[in-house]
Amino acid sequence: MITTIVLIRAEPASVPTTAQRLAEIDGVTEVYSVSGDWDLVAIVRVPEYDQIARVVTEVFPTVPGLQRTQ
């Protein structure tokens, strides 16, 4: 299993909803609320590297309130 840590900036008013939507994505195993430059941290665990790109670049942008990932 491949683990990726994704830092997420979200619209302030939508952080709880954005976190919930992220947690529902297949491959996302954990979502944490954090303070500082980033609002959320998502742990993505997938069996193959190409699935990381699919989850982060194709599925994450469909989540309302998500502004940026790193």
Secondary structure, DSSP 8 states (H G I E B T S, - for coil): -EEEEEEEEE-GGGHHHHHHHHHTSTTEEEEEE--SS-SEEEEEEESSHHHHHIIIIIIGGGSTTEEEE-
